[in-house]
Each structure stands twice: as structure tokens, then as C-alpha cells.
Amino acid sequence: MNGIRIAPSVLAWNLGNLERAVEISVEGKADQIHLDVIDGNFAPNITFGPGTVKALRHLTDLKFDTHLMIARPDAYVDKFLDAGSDLLTFHAEVLDGGMFDELHKTVRARGKEVGVAIKPQTDLPQWAADRLDKISTLVVMTVNPGFSGQRMDMSVMPKLQRLSTLVRERGLGTDIEVDGGVEPENAGEVVKRGGNVLVAGAGVYAKKDPVRAISVLKAEAERARRPT
């Protein structure tokens, strides 16, 4: 069973001071840092690109979990690898099996990890189910991509449980990452349904003490793992 990890999403912080967002993650002993890259095409927002990722890379050795909510990941994969991303997550909605295979080859040749994300209304496509052994992280979105601060769509929980069961039954080490509206109040439910990597934007950065918020989230998630 993979360990619980907290991945603060810096998009929820002041974009004019992302260095501080990274510092908060480090001070709060986060496990990785989530970087939401949105192109204004795949989702209705524009955030930042590889230049920003590169500028932040020197601040920490924490894993850079780069979530590419973009329509043409093939055009940018090398740029984000060069910038220092450790995990590149691509959306299933813009891929097919052949496209995934090419992206996977590119990323793995650089010694980095590949993730696949699905929107709340998207079922895992068959090509992705057939390639689960190649997917380091399966990202189950619990909000529609685009903006931080949305409330978690709890109707996604049965899908989360089905996918985590599928991974477990196949004996794979795939992380199940849950992205969208993660708060202390729902972290336990996420973990009970099989999530082990919790992406938190407002759940960390909108709190009065964001450094402490990281440990609060982790404690709630780990409590759900303990035998009753």
C-alpha cells in the first residue's frame, strides 16, 4: 500500500509570489508540489508555463508534480522536462493509446514519471486501463479543471473506489492522486476510497496558517488508514 502524500497546488497562492508558495510547502513538510499548467484551450484559464517551473526548480528538491491541462502535450513535453518536472501528467481526454506511448517513451527516456488524469465525468478509457502498468500516477479529478477553490464533487467517489480497486487487484504500485476540493473534512473519505496522494490548493493556501494546514491534512488522511 502506497504511503499518504500531500501535494499542495501552488495555483491557489498569489501567482505573483510563487516562491513563497514553494517555501510554504517546504516548511510544512509537503511530500511534493503540484503545478497546474492550463493553456486556455483544454480548460478555461491560463496559468503558467515551463519558464515558471524552471524558475521555481532551484528552490527545493521536492518532487515537481506537473499537471498538464493542455490540448497539445506533445508540443510541450520536452520543455517541461527541461524545466525540472519529475512527474508529467497528461489528460486522457486528449490522448489515445498511440499518443500515450510516444509521450511515455519521451518521459521515461529522461528517467521521469508519467501520469494520466481524468475529469470528473470521464471514465478511464480502455487504452489507459490496458497500460496501467506504465502509469506512475492516476489522477482522479474531483472538480472540473480550470480554477482553484472549487468544492469537491463527491459523486466521483465510487469511480475513485473502482479505479483504486482495479490497481490493487492488478498488484500495481500506481499512485492514486485526487485533485480538487481536498479539505480536512473530506480527506478521510478520499483515503477510504483508495486515494493516497492528495492535491490541495485552497485546502492549504487559503488557510490562516498554510504551513500547519499541510500537517492537518496529512493527519486526517492517515487517521483514515488506521484500523478501527
N, C-alpha and C positions, 0 to 999 in steps of 0.2 A: 504494500500500500504506500503510495507516494505521500510525502510529508505535506503539511499545510504550508502554503506560501502566500504572502501578501504582496501585491504588486500595485502600488499607488500610481494612479494615472495623472500625469502632470498637466494634462489638458484642463483639469479643474482648478489649477492655480492661475495666478496672474501671468499671462503669456509674456509680459514684459520683464519678468524676473524668474525665468525658469531655473536659473542656477539655484535660487532659494528652494524651489520645489524639489530639486535633487538633494540638496542639503537636508531637507526635512526627512526625506526617505532614508538617507544615511543615518541621521540622528535617531530616527525611530526604529532602526534595525529592520527595515523592509528587506524582503528577500530578492526582489527585482523591481525594475522601474518600467512602467507601461507607457509607451509612446504612441499616441493616436495620430496617425497620419491620414488626413482626409483631403481629397482632391477637388471637392465641389461638384463632382460628377457622380461618383458612386453614392455619395451621401451629401446632404445639403449643408455643407460647411467647408471651409478651407482652414487648415491648421498650420502645419509647418512641414518642412522637407528635410532632405539629408543634411543640409548645411547646419540646421539646428541640432540634429542628432550628433553631428561631428563636434559642434561647439560644446555640447554637454558631456561628451565622452570622457574628457580628461578629469572630470570632477569625481569619478567613482569607478570602482571595478565591479559594481553590481551589474547583474545581467540586464542588458537592454532588450526589452520585450517590445518589439516594434510591430504594431498592428496596422497593416496597410489596407485601409479602407479606400482603395483606389481602383479605377476601372482597368488600368493597364500596368499591372505589377511587373510584367516582363520588361517594360521600358525603364524601370527604376530599381530593380533588384540589385544590380551591381553597385549603384550609388549608395544604397542603404547599407550594403555590406562594407563598402569602403568607409562609410561614416562611423562604423563601430557597432552595428546591431549584432546581437548574439542570437536572437530568435526572430525570424521573419514570419509573420502570419499573413496568409493570403485568404481572401474570401472565396468560398466555394461558388458563390453566385456568378463569379466572372471567369471561372475555370472549367475545364473538362480534364479528363484523365491525362491526355497527352500534354496539355499545357502544364499541369501539375508536375508531371515527370520531368519536364525541362527545367522548371523552377527548382525542383528538388535537387536535380543534378548540379545546378549552378551553386546553390546554397551549401550543399554537402561538400562540394569540392573545396570550399573555403573553411570547412570544419565547423559550420554553424548549424543551427537547428531550424526546422521547418514546422510551422503551424498552419492549421486550417480553421477558419472561422465561419460560423453560420448565423444569419439573422434569426430573430425570434420565430418568424413564420417559415423558415427554411428547414426542411428535413435533410439529414445527411444524405448526399447523393450516393448512388451505388459505386461510382468510381472512387469516391473517398473511402467508403466502407471497405472496398477491396484493397486499399492502400494504407489502412490504419497502421500497419507496422512501419510505415515510412513517416508517420506524423508524430512529431515530438509532443505537440500540444494541440488539443482540440478545444477551440474557443466557442463556447455556447453563449451567444449574446442574449441578454435578458432585457434589453432596450433596443429600439431601432437606432442604428448608428447615425451620428451627426453631432450630438450635443451632450455635454456633461450635465449631471444634476437631475436626470430623469428617474422616475420611480420604477423599481423592478417589476417586470411583468411576471407574476407568479404562475401564470398559465404555462410557462416554459418548463416548470419543474418536472412534470412527467417525462418530457423529452430528455432533460438532463439525466434523469434516472435511467432511462432506456440506454442512452449512449454510454454512461459510466458502467452499466451492467455489461454492455457489449465489449467494452475494453477489458473489463475484468475477466469475462468468460474466455476471451482470447489469450489471456495471460500476458497482456502487453503492459509496458511501462509508460504509456501515454498519459501525460498530464491532462486533466480536465479543468480548463480555465473558465471561470464565469465572469462575464463582463457586463456590468450595467446595473446601477442602483444598489450595489452591495453596501449594506449598513450593519451595525452590530445586531439589529433586530432581526435580520434575515440571514445572517452568516451561518447560523446553526442549521437552518433548513437547507441551505446550499450544500453544506458539507454532508448532511444526511442523505442528500440525493446523489452524492458522488463527486461533487466539485472539490478540488484540492488547491487550486490557485485562484485567489480572489482578487479581482481587479477592483480597486476602489478609488473613485475620483472625489466626488463630494463627500463620500464616506470617510475620507481622510482630510482633504484640503479645505472643506467647508466647516470643519470643526474648530472650536475655540482654541484647542490645543492639538494641532495636527500631528505633532510628533507622538504624543500619547495616543492619539486615535489609532495609530498603526498597531500598537500593542493591545489595545482594547479589541480591535477586530480579530487579531490572531488568537487572543484568549477565548473569545466567543466561538471561533471556529474550532479550536482544539477541544473545547468543552463538549462540543457535539460529537467528537470522535471517541470520547471516553465511554467505557462500558457502563451501563446503568444497573 
